């Protein structure tokens, strides 16, 4: 636990965090390899970034230098994933490919991310059963408030030192409750952490919180529970390093999809009880060779998934466009506002049906939870954006019904029920809707391009929206929304001028 001197003058230099060393008689060195928010087993950005086979190489190299090396994933790996939606042997992979690759890579510990619970209950239990690594969760339990199978509330790692001494490291796991499922219950993060830390006191020398929390929650954790020595977090998708609390507890998060990892070098003096931490943000690029065994497993699962997509009529490797701007599909963005990506999807829907007045779809349809930076876009990228697909429908809708839908869409801000639109504007009063710059007329009939999921009445607060709803008439069902987006990307970027 925290009995070392953290100095306000700690140095950050070229990605390293160095705390001033203190004279020590005996030192035990521990290396932690941290990654978080990994949805893809293979590399991205035309093979230049990420890739779990490269992370496996880093892990093996670190273990050669220090056998006391542990690889830790701070949540989100089972979902959302395009490959996870591939239908193989009659059922979706649902993270099976990810567990297989993480097993091959040699992952040691993981905590739950909010997206783990996108899976159906039996799928989730199957992934736990398949995992060779240890899941740690201190605040997430089943619907009866019991631990899930093979999940530990904390983990104590015993590391041998010199002269028969040992260093004990306690790991706790904490997850935010943003993706509720009917088979999951959550306990309060701070209170749970405080209880776990009290339980670990006297049993361990170092306490590490492995978290999948919003940054503000990690900051609160650091400020309110000073006994925590290090917070290894996830959820934000961008690398973060901060120090919070009276003794400057460090908080680290790496980039999503293993575009980067953090390497933490811990040195613990068994005599003086002082701990020093040196942390390096390591970009994962094509300069790092693949671990051949892990790469083999990656290819096996990618081939299975791609074969399944081809059976559905897709060509995953086909480049459909080369973008000149970033396309923001982060969940935190698309569930709260429009982005260039949401605009393209809405425009694709308009172009897919005859003579529409507007388009609407739920932001929860977008599951990539990532940013596509300028460059080549493949069909597989589109599958990552809209993995569940679905038909675009054209309906005629009375204005009063449309107004009710749009109002609920605003109420759903921050969730997947927040609506993305085309040709819809909200007036300065924050209440009046305009369709193509004309005030919405409750008595008028509008032609609406809408995704089929919304028409099933399953979106939050929209149980009234079905094909049988009063004031609604289904005109027709058009192409799959993924194909429409591919067509829109080609139209937008494969011409001399970008259509805005």
C-alpha positions as CSV (number, residue, x, y, z in Angstrom):
1,X,0.0,0.0,0.0
2,X,1.0,3.6,-0.4
3,X,3.9,4.2,1.9
4,X,6.3,5.7,-0.6
5,X,7.0,9.3,-1.3
6,X,5.2,10.8,-4.3
7,X,6.8,14.1,-5.1
8,X,5.0,17.0,-6.7
9,X,8.0,17.4,-8.9
10,X,7.4,14.1,-10.7
11,X,8.8,14.2,-14.2
12,X,7.1,13.4,-17.4
13,X,9.6,13.0,-20.2
14,X,9.0,11.4,-23.6
15,X,6.1,9.3,-22.4
16,X,7.7,8.3,-19.1
17,X,6.6,9.1,-15.6
18,X,9.5,9.0,-13.2
19,X,9.1,9.3,-9.4
20,X,12.3,10.3,-7.7
21,X,14.1,7.1,-6.5
22,X,14.7,6.5,-2.8
23,X,17.7,4.5,-1.5
24,X,16.6,0.9,-1.0
25,X,18.3,-2.2,0.3
26,X,16.4,-4.8,-1.6
27,X,14.2,-4.3,-4.7
28,X,11.6,-6.4,-6.4
29,X,10.7,-5.4,-9.9
30,X,7.3,-5.9,-11.4
31,X,6.2,-5.1,-15.0
32,X,2.6,-4.5,-16.0
33,X,1.5,-4.4,-19.7
34,X,-1.9,-2.6,-19.9
35,X,-4.4,-2.4,-22.7
36,X,-8.1,-1.5,-22.8
37,X,-11.1,-1.2,-25.1
38,X,-10.0,-3.8,-27.7
39,X,-12.7,-4.8,-30.2
40,X,-10.5,-6.0,-33.1
41,X,-8.2,-8.9,-33.1
42,X,-6.2,-7.8,-36.1
43,X,-4.4,-4.5,-36.9
44,X,-6.1,-1.4,-38.3
45,X,-5.3,1.6,-40.5
46,X,-4.1,-0.5,-43.4
47,X,-2.1,-2.7,-41.0
48,X,-0.1,0.1,-39.5
49,X,-1.8,0.3,-36.0
50,X,-2.7,-2.2,-33.3
51,X,-3.0,-5.9,-33.5
52,X,-3.0,-8.4,-30.7
53,X,-0.2,-10.5,-32.3
54,X,2.1,-7.5,-31.9
55,X,1.0,-7.0,-28.3
56,X,1.9,-10.7,-27.7
57,X,5.4,-10.0,-29.0
58,X,5.8,-7.1,-26.6
59,X,4.6,-9.3,-23.7
60,X,7.1,-12.0,-24.6
61,X,10.0,-9.5,-24.8
62,X,9.0,-8.0,-21.4
63,X,8.9,-11.5,-19.8
64,X,12.4,-12.2,-21.1
65,X,13.7,-9.2,-19.2
66,X,11.5,-9.7,-16.2
67,X,9.6,-13.0,-15.5
68,X,7.3,-11.0,-13.1
69,X,5.4,-9.5,-16.0
70,X,1.6,-9.4,-16.1
71,X,-0.7,-8.4,-18.9
72,X,-3.9,-6.7,-17.8
73,X,-7.0,-5.6,-19.9
74,X,-9.1,-2.8,-18.4
75,X,-12.4,-3.8,-19.9
76,X,-14.3,-4.0,-23.2
77,X,-13.3,-6.9,-25.4
78,X,-16.3,-9.1,-26.0
79,X,-18.4,-6.5,-27.8
80,X,-19.0,-4.4,-29.9
81,X,-17.2,-6.1,-32.7
82,X,-18.1,-6.6,-36.4
83,X,-16.4,-10.0,-36.4
84,X,-18.5,-10.9,-33.3
85,X,-21.7,-10.6,-35.4
86,X,-20.5,-13.1,-38.0
87,X,-22.7,-16.2,-38.1
88,X,-20.6,-19.3,-37.9
89,X,-22.2,-22.7,-37.5
90,X,-25.6,-21.1,-37.0
91,X,-24.7,-18.6,-34.3
92,X,-22.9,-15.3,-33.9
93,X,-19.3,-15.5,-32.7
94,X,-20.2,-13.0,-29.9
95,X,-16.7,-12.5,-28.6
96,X,-15.5,-16.1,-29.0
97,X,-12.8,-15.0,-31.4
98,X,-11.6,-12.4,-28.9
99,X,-11.3,-14.8,-26.0
100,X,-9.4,-17.3,-28.2
101,X,-6.9,-14.7,-29.3
102,X,-6.5,-13.2,-25.8
103,X,-5.8,-16.8,-24.5
104,X,-3.2,-17.3,-27.2
105,X,-1.6,-13.9,-26.5
106,X,-1.2,-14.8,-22.8
107,X,-3.5,-12.3,-21.1
108,X,-3.3,-12.7,-17.3
109,X,-6.1,-10.5,-15.9
110,X,-9.2,-8.6,-17.1
111,X,-12.0,-6.6,-15.6
112,X,-15.4,-6.1,-17.2
113,X,-16.1,-3.2,-19.6
114,X,-19.7,-2.0,-20.0
115,X,-19.9,-3.6,-23.4
116,X,-19.2,-7.1,-22.1
117,X,-22.9,-7.1,-21.2
118,X,-24.1,-6.5,-24.8
119,X,-23.9,-10.3,-25.0
120,X,-26.8,-12.6,-24.2
121,X,-26.5,-14.3,-20.9
122,X,-25.6,-17.7,-22.2
123,X,-23.1,-16.2,-24.6
124,X,-21.6,-14.3,-21.7
125,X,-21.3,-17.4,-19.5
126,X,-19.7,-19.3,-22.4
127,X,-17.0,-16.6,-22.9
128,X,-16.2,-16.8,-19.1
129,X,-15.9,-20.5,-19.4
130,X,-13.6,-20.3,-22.4
131,X,-11.2,-17.7,-20.7
132,X,-7.9,-19.0,-19.6
133,X,-7.1,-15.7,-18.0
134,X,-8.6,-14.4,-14.7
135,X,-11.6,-12.1,-14.7
136,X,-11.7,-9.7,-11.7
137,X,-14.8,-7.8,-10.8
138,X,-15.4,-6.2,-7.4
139,X,-18.7,-4.4,-8.1
140,X,-20.5,-6.4,-10.8
141,X,-22.6,-9.5,-10.0
142,X,-25.4,-11.6,-11.4
143,X,-29.1,-10.8,-11.0
144,X,-29.0,-12.5,-7.6
145,X,-26.0,-10.5,-6.4
146,X,-23.8,-13.5,-6.6
147,X,-20.4,-13.6,-8.4
148,X,-20.4,-14.9,-12.0
149,X,-18.7,-18.2,-12.5
150,X,-14.8,-18.0,-12.7
151,X,-14.9,-14.3,-11.7
152,X,-13.0,-13.2,-8.6
153,X,-13.8,-10.1,-6.5
154,X,-10.1,-9.4,-6.1
155,X,-6.8,-11.1,-6.9
156,X,-3.6,-11.3,-4.8
157,X,-0.4,-11.9,-6.7
158,X,2.6,-13.1,-4.7
159,X,5.9,-12.2,-6.2
160,X,9.2,-13.6,-4.8
161,X,11.9,-11.2,-3.7
162,X,15.4,-11.9,-2.4
163,X,16.3,-13.7,0.8
164,X,12.9,-15.5,1.0
165,X,11.0,-12.2,1.0
166,X,7.8,-11.6,-1.1
167,X,5.8,-8.7,-2.5
168,X,2.1,-9.1,-2.6
169,X,0.0,-7.1,-5.2
170,X,-3.7,-6.8,-4.8
171,X,-5.9,-6.2,-7.8
172,X,-9.5,-5.0,-7.7
173,X,-11.8,-4.5,-10.7
174,X,-14.5,-1.8,-11.1
175,X,-17.0,-1.2,-13.9
176,X,-19.4,1.6,-14.7
177,X,-23.1,0.7,-15.1
178,X,-23.8,2.3,-18.5
179,X,-24.9,-0.9,-20.3
180,X,-27.5,-2.4,-18.0
181,X,-28.6,-6.0,-18.8
182,X,-31.3,-8.0,-17.0
183,X,-28.7,-10.6,-15.8
184,X,-26.4,-8.0,-14.2
185,X,-26.4,-6.0,-10.9
186,X,-23.9,-3.3,-10.0
187,X,-22.7,-2.1,-6.6
188,X,-21.6,1.5,-6.0
189,X,-18.1,2.0,-7.3
190,X,-16.5,4.1,-4.6
191,X,-18.1,2.3,-1.7
192,X,-17.2,-1.1,-3.2
193,X,-13.6,0.0,-3.8
194,X,-13.3,1.3,-0.2
195,X,-14.5,-2.0,1.2
196,X,-12.1,-4.0,-1.0
197,X,-9.2,-1.8,0.0
198,X,-10.0,-2.3,3.7
199,X,-10.1,-6.0,3.1
200,X,-6.7,-6.0,1.4
201,X,-5.0,-3.9,4.0
202,X,-2.5,-5.9,5.9
203,X,-2.6,-8.6,3.2
204,X,-0.8,-6.8,0.4
205,X,2.0,-4.3,-0.2
206,X,0.6,-2.7,-3.4
207,X,-3.0,-2.1,-4.4
208,X,-3.9,-1.6,-8.0
209,X,-7.4,-0.7,-9.3
210,X,-8.2,-2.1,-12.8
211,X,-11.1,0.0,-13.9
212,X,-13.5,0.6,-16.7
213,X,-14.9,3.9,-15.6
214,X,-15.5,7.4,-16.9
215,X,-12.4,9.6,-16.2
216,X,-14.3,11.6,-13.6
217,X,-15.0,8.4,-11.7
218,X,-11.3,7.4,-11.8
219,X,-10.4,10.9,-10.6
220,X,-12.8,10.5,-7.7
221,X,-11.4,7.1,-6.9
222,X,-7.9,8.5,-6.7
223,X,-9.0,11.4,-4.6
224,X,-11.1,9.6,-2.1
225,X,-9.2,6.3,-1.6
226,X,-5.5,7.2,-1.3
227,X,-4.5,3.6,-0.4
228,X,-4.8,2.8,-4.1
229,X,-1.3,3.0,-5.6
230,X,-2.1,2.9,-9.3
231,X,-5.3,3.0,-11.5
232,X,-5.2,1.2,-14.8
233,X,-8.3,2.3,-16.6
234,X,-10.2,2.1,-19.8
235,X,-13.4,3.5,-21.5
236,X,-12.2,6.8,-23.0
237,X,-10.4,5.2,-26.0
238,X,-7.7,7.8,-25.9
239,X,-4.4,7.6,-24.0
240,X,-4.6,9.5,-20.7
241,X,-2.1,10.0,-17.9
242,X,-3.1,12.0,-14.8
243,X,-2.3,12.3,-11.1
244,X,-5.1,13.0,-8.6
245,X,-5.5,13.2,-4.9
246,X,-3.3,14.6,-2.1
247,X,-0.5,12.1,-2.9
248,X,-0.9,12.2,-6.7
249,X,-2.3,8.7,-7.5
250,X,-1.5,8.0,-11.1
251,X,-4.3,7.2,-13.6
252,X,-3.4,5.6,-17.0
253,X,-5.5,4.7,-20.0
254,X,-4.2,3.5,-23.4
255,X,-5.7,4.0,-26.9
256,X,-8.5,1.7,-28.0
257,X,-7.9,-1.3,-30.2
258,X,-4.3,-1.7,-29.0
259,X,-3.2,1.3,-31.0
260,X,-1.0,1.8,-27.9
261,X,-0.4,0.0,-24.6
262,X,1.1,1.2,-21.4
263,X,4.1,-0.5,-19.9
264,X,4.5,0.1,-16.1
265,X,7.8,-0.7,-14.4
266,X,7.2,-1.0,-10.6
267,X,10.1,-1.3,-8.1
268,X,9.2,-2.1,-4.5
269,X,11.8,-2.0,-1.7
270,X,11.0,-4.7,0.7
271,X,12.9,-3.1,3.5
272,X,11.8,0.5,3.3
273,X,8.3,-0.3,1.8
274,X,8.8,2.4,-0.9
275,X,7.4,2.0,-4.3
276,X,8.5,3.7,-7.5
277,X,6.6,3.6,-10.8
278,X,8.0,4.4,-14.3
279,X,5.4,4.2,-17.1
280,X,5.8,4.3,-20.8
281,X,3.1,4.8,-23.5
282,X,4.1,2.4,-26.3
283,X,2.5,2.8,-29.7
284,X,1.7,-0.5,-31.3
285,X,2.7,-0.2,-35.0
286,X,4.0,-2.3,-37.9
287,X,7.5,-1.8,-36.5
288,X,6.7,-4.5,-34.0
289,X,6.6,-8.0,-35.5
290,X,3.7,-10.4,-35.0
291,X,4.0,-13.2,-32.5
292,X,3.6,-16.1,-35.0
293,X,1.4,-18.3,-32.8
294,X,-1.0,-15.5,-31.9
295,X,-1.1,-14.3,-35.5
296,X,-2.1,-17.8,-36.6
297,X,-5.0,-17.8,-34.2
298,X,-6.0,-14.3,-35.4
299,X,-6.0,-15.4,-39.0
300,X,-8.1,-18.5,-38.2
301,X,-10.9,-16.5,-36.6
302,X,-10.7,-13.7,-39.2
303,X,-11.0,-16.2,-42.0
304,X,-14.1,-17.7,-40.3
305,X,-15.7,-14.3,-39.9
306,X,-14.9,-13.1,-43.4
307,X,-16.2,-16.3,-44.9
308,X,-19.4,-15.8,-43.0
309,X,-19.7,-12.2,-44.3
310,X,-19.0,-13.3,-47.9
311,X,-21.9,-15.8,-47.5
312,X,-24.1,-12.7,-46.8
313,X,-22.9,-11.0,-50.0
314,X,-20.2,-8.7,-48.5
315,X,-16.5,-8.4,-49.6
316,X,-14.8,-7.4,-46.4
317,X,-11.4,-6.5,-47.8
318,X,-12.8,-4.3,-50.7
319,X,-11.8,-0.7,-50.4
320,X,-14.8,1.4,-51.1
321,X,-13.6,4.9,-50.5
322,X,-10.6,7.0,-49.3
323,X,-11.7,9.6,-46.9
324,X,-10.2,13.0,-46.3
325,X,-11.6,13.7,-42.9
326,X,-12.1,11.8,-39.6
327,X,-15.4,10.0,-39.1
328,X,-16.3,10.0,-35.4
329,X,-18.2,7.0,-34.3
330,X,-17.4,7.2,-30.6
331,X,-20.3,6.2,-28.4
332,X,-19.8,9.3,-26.3
333,X,-20.2,11.4,-29.5
334,X,-23.0,9.8,-31.5
335,X,-25.3,9.3,-28.5
336,X,-25.2,13.0,-27.7
337,X,-24.7,14.9,-31.0
338,X,-24.3,14.6,-34.7
339,X,-20.9,13.9,-36.3
340,X,-19.7,13.7,-39.8
341,X,-20.3,9.9,-39.7
342,X,-23.9,10.2,-38.4
343,X,-24.6,12.8,-41.1
344,X,-23.3,10.4,-43.8
345,X,-25.5,7.5,-42.5
346,X,-28.6,9.8,-42.5
347,X,-27.8,11.0,-46.0
348,X,-27.4,7.4,-47.1
349,X,-30.9,6.7,-45.9
350,X,-32.3,9.7,-47.7
351,X,-30.7,8.5,-51.0
352,X,-31.9,4.9,-50.5
353,X,-35.7,5.8,-50.7
354,X,-37.8,7.7,-53.2
355,X,-38.8,11.3,-52.4
356,X,-38.2,11.3,-48.6
357,X,-38.8,14.4,-46.5
358,X,-36.4,13.3,-43.7
359,X,-34.5,10.4,-42.2
360,X,-34.3,9.2,-38.6
361,X,-32.4,6.3,-37.0
362,X,-31.3,5.4,-33.4
363,X,-27.7,6.2,-32.6
364,X,-27.4,2.8,-30.9
365,X,-27.2,1.3,-34.4
366,X,-23.6,2.7,-34.6
367,X,-21.4,0.2,-32.6
368,X,-17.9,1.0,-33.8
369,X,-17.2,3.2,-30.7
370,X,-14.0,4.5,-32.5
371,X,-12.8,7.2,-34.8
372,X,-12.0,6.3,-38.4
373,X,-9.2,8.7,-39.4
374,X,-8.6,9.9,-43.0
375,X,-7.6,7.1,-45.3
376,X,-9.0,3.9,-46.9
377,X,-12.4,2.6,-45.9
378,X,-13.2,-1.0,-46.5
379,X,-16.4,-2.9,-46.4
380,X,-15.3,-4.4,-43.1
381,X,-15.0,-0.9,-41.7
382,X,-18.7,-0.4,-42.6
383,X,-19.5,-3.7,-40.9
384,X,-17.7,-2.3,-37.8
385,X,-19.8,0.8,-37.9
386,X,-23.2,-0.9,-38.4
387,X,-22.6,-4.5,-37.5
388,X,-26.3,-5.4,-37.0
389,X,-27.4,-4.0,-40.3
390,X,-31.1,-3.9,-41.0
391,X,-33.4,-2.6,-43.7
392,X,-34.2,1.0,-44.5
393,X,-37.9,1.5,-44.6
394,X,-40.0,4.3,-46.2
395,X,-43.1,5.2,-44.2
396,X,-45.7,7.9,-44.4
397,X,-46.1,9.5,-41.0
398,X,-48.5,12.0,-39.6
399,X,-46.8,15.1,-38.2
400,X,-48.1,14.6,-34.7
401,X,-46.6,11.1,-34.5
402,X,-43.3,12.4,-36.0
403,X,-43.2,15.1,-33.4
404,X,-43.7,12.6,-30.6
405,X,-40.8,10.5,-31.9
406,X,-38.4,13.4,-32.2
407,X,-39.3,14.6,-28.7
408,X,-38.5,11.2,-27.3
409,X,-35.3,11.1,-29.3
410,X,-34.1,14.2,-27.5
411,X,-35.1,12.8,-24.1
412,X,-33.0,9.7,-24.9
413,X,-29.8,11.8,-25.2
414,X,-26.8,10.0,-23.8
415,X,-28.2,6.5,-24.7
416,X,-28.6,4.5,-27.9
417,X,-32.2,5.8,-28.2
418,X,-30.9,9.2,-29.1
419,X,-32.0,9.9,-32.6
420,X,-29.8,10.9,-35.5
421,X,-31.6,12.7,-38.4
422,X,-31.4,14.3,-41.8
423,X,-33.5,17.4,-42.8
424,X,-34.6,18.0,-39.2
425,X,-33.7,21.1,-37.3
426,X,-34.6,22.2,-33.7
427,X,-35.6,25.8,-33.3
428,X,-34.0,28.4,-31.0
429,X,-36.6,27.7,-28.4
430,X,-35.4,24.1,-28.1
431,X,-38.9,22.8,-28.6
432,X,-40.1,23.5,-32.1
433,X,-39.0,21.1,-34.9
434,X,-38.4,22.2,-38.5
435,X,-38.5,19.8,-41.4
436,X,-36.5,21.2,-44.4
437,X,-36.6,24.6,-42.7
438,X,-40.4,24.5,-42.4
439,X,-42.0,24.3,-39.0
440,X,-43.3,20.7,-38.4
441,X,-47.1,20.6,-39.1
442,X,-48.9,18.1,-36.8
443,X,-51.6,17.6,-39.5
444,X,-49.2,17.1,-42.4
445,X,-48.1,13.7,-43.7
446,X,-44.3,13.2,-44.1
447,X,-42.3,10.6,-46.0
448,X,-39.7,9.3,-43.6
449,X,-36.7,7.0,-44.2
450,X,-36.3,5.0,-41.0
451,X,-34.3,2.0,-39.9
452,X,-36.3,-1.2,-39.3
453,X,-35.2,-1.5,-35.6
454,X,-37.0,1.7,-34.7
455,X,-40.2,0.3,-36.3
456,X,-40.2,-2.7,-33.8
457,X,-41.2,-0.5,-30.8
458,X,-38.2,-1.7,-28.8
459,X,-36.4,1.6,-28.4
460,X,-36.5,3.5,-25.1
461,X,-39.8,5.4,-24.8
462,X,-40.9,4.4,-28.3
463,X,-43.0,1.3,-27.7
464,X,-45.8,3.2,-29.7
465,X,-43.7,3.1,-32.8
466,X,-44.7,0.0,-34.8
467,X,-46.0,-0.7,-38.3
468,X,-49.5,-0.7,-36.8
469,X,-49.1,2.7,-35.2
470,X,-52.0,5.1,-35.8
471,X,-51.0,7.8,-38.3
472,X,-48.4,5.6,-40.0
473,X,-48.3,3.7,-43.3
474,X,-45.4,1.5,-44.6
475,X,-44.7,2.3,-48.2
476,X,-41.8,-0.1,-48.7
477,X,-38.6,-1.7,-47.5
478,X,-35.4,-0.8,-49.3
479,X,-31.7,-1.8,-49.1
480,X,-29.7,-2.8,-46.1
481,X,-28.4,0.2,-44.2
482,X,-24.8,-1.0,-44.5
483,X,-25.0,-1.2,-48.3
484,X,-26.6,2.3,-48.4
485,X,-23.7,3.6,-46.3
486,X,-21.2,2.0,-48.7
487,X,-22.9,3.7,-51.7
488,X,-22.9,7.0,-49.8
489,X,-19.2,6.8,-49.0
490,X,-18.4,6.1,-52.7
491,X,-20.5,9.0,-53.8
492,X,-19.0,11.4,-51.2
493,X,-15.3,10.6,-51.4
494,X,-14.7,8.9,-54.7
495,X,-15.3,12.1,-56.6
496,X,-13.2,15.2,-57.1
497,X,-15.2,17.3,-54.7
498,X,-16.6,16.3,-51.3
499,X,-20.4,16.6,-51.3
500,X,-21.5,18.4,-48.2
